[in-house]
């Protein structure tokens, strides 16, 4: 099977999975008493759908058909959407989610959709390693005469190279999540600068800090 046909099959699976996830959501709304039984199925369906979206996004990058449409957007809003996603995932394990956009700029030129997809992948990964909480941050950092938008996700887990994840159902377990973040960051360019990502241990506080830095 060639790569193009594989992508079409994955796209069809993604759409069908979205229909099933919506049906589960509608059933939960109609019959709240089934929450304990059906919510794990909805979480798993959402995780599988994200994995398929990640695959398709990386496929488009490999074939040269993906580019960032950088438009003026509110970084705090993009971070807020990622935070709501983190809360939905974290509820399964009782994780607290903190958001700090107090140092975020009022606007930034970026592809809000692609950055949002990448942040969801990073959140998914951080959720699997976190012990009790996540912290999402949006801020600017000055590099000489230029400013960089920093979107960060911190967890209080063992940090890179530490204990294995507590939940291996997420898309990040395949390694696609980090590759997606790296690719999305590199699609953002300005004045000769290129976006980048990093994942490092927090020496003092423990855990890990993921950063996406956009010029």
Long-range contacts (C-beta under 8 A, 24 or more apart in sequence): 3-59, 3-63, 7-56, 7-59, 10-52, 10-55, 10-56, 10-59, 11-52, 11-56, 13-52, 14-49, 14-52, 14-53, 14-56, 17-45, 17-48, 17-49, 17-52, 18-49, 20-45, 21-45, 21-46, 21-49, 39-92, 40-92, 43-88, 43-89, 43-92, 44-169, 46-88, 47-124, 47-169, 47-170, 47-171, 50-120, 50-121, 50-124, 50-170, 50-171, 51-171, 51-174, 51-176, 53-117, 54-117, 54-121, 54-171, 54-176, 54-177, 54-180, 55-176, 57-114, 57-117, 57-180, 57-183, 57-184, 58-176, 58-179, 58-180, 58-183, 61-183, 61-187, 66-187, 67-187, 68-110, 68-111, 68-114, 68-184, 68-187, 68-188, 69-111, 69-113, 70-109, 70-110, 70-111, 70-188, 71-109, 71-110, 71-111, 71-112, 72-107, 72-108, 72-109, 73-107, 73-108, 73-109, 73-110, 73-112, 74-106, 74-107, 75-101, 75-104, 75-105, 75-107, 75-108, 75-110, 75-138, 75-149, 75-151, 76-101, 76-104, 76-138, 77-112, 78-110, 78-112, 78-115, 78-116, 78-119, 78-138, 78-151, 79-104, 79-119, 79-136, 79-137, 79-138, 79-151, 81-116, 81-119, 82-116, 82-119, 82-120, 82-122, 82-123, 82-136, 82-153, 83-136, 85-119, 85-120, 85-123, 86-123, 86-126, 86-127, 86-134, 86-136, 86-153, 89-123, 89-124, 89-127, 90-127, 90-130, 90-134, 92-167, 93-127, 93-130, 93-166, 93-167, 94-132, 95-127, 95-130, 95-132, 95-133, 95-134, 96-132, 96-133, 96-134, 97-133, 97-134, 97-135, 97-136, 98-133, 98-134, 98-135, 98-136, 99-135, 99-136, 99-137, 100-135, 100-136, 100-137, 100-138, 100-139, 101-137, 101-138, 101-139, 103-138, 103-139, 103-140, 104-138, 104-139, 104-140, 104-149, 105-140, 105-147, 105-149, 108-149, 108-214, 109-190, 110-149, 110-188, 110-214, 111-184, 111-187, 111-188, 114-184, 114-187, 115-151, 115-184, 115-212, 115-214, 117-180, 117-184, 118-180, 118-181, 118-184, 118-185, 118-212, 119-151, 119-153, 119-181, 119-212, 121-171, 121-172, 121-176, 121-177, 121-178, 121-180, 121-181, 122-153, 122-172, 122-177, 122-178, 122-181, 122-210, 122-212, 123-153, 124-170, 124-171, 124-172, 124-177, 125-170, 125-172, 125-177, 125-178, 125-210, 126-153, 126-154, 126-155, 126-157, 126-208, 126-210, 127-155, 127-167, 127-170, 128-165, 128-166, 128-167, 128-168, 128-170, 128-172, 128-173, 129-155, 129-157, 129-158, 129-162, 129-165, 129-166, 129-207, 129-208, 130-155, 130-156, 130-157, 130-207, 131-155, 131-156, 131-157, 131-207, 132-156, 141-213, 146-191, 146-193, 146-215, 148-193, 148-213, 148-214, 148-215, 149-213, 149-214, 149-215, 150-211, 150-212, 150-213, 151-211, 151-212, 151-213, 151-214, 152-209, 152-210, 152-211, 152-212, 153-209, 153-210, 154-202, 154-205, 154-207, 154-208, 154-209, 154-210, 155-207, 155-208, 156-205, 156-206, 156-207, 157-207, 157-208, 158-207, 159-201, 159-202, 159-206, 159-207, 159-208, 160-199, 160-200, 160-201, 160-208, 161-201, 181-210, 181-212, 184-212, 185-212, 185-213, 185-214, 188-214, 188-215, 189-215, 190-215, 191-215
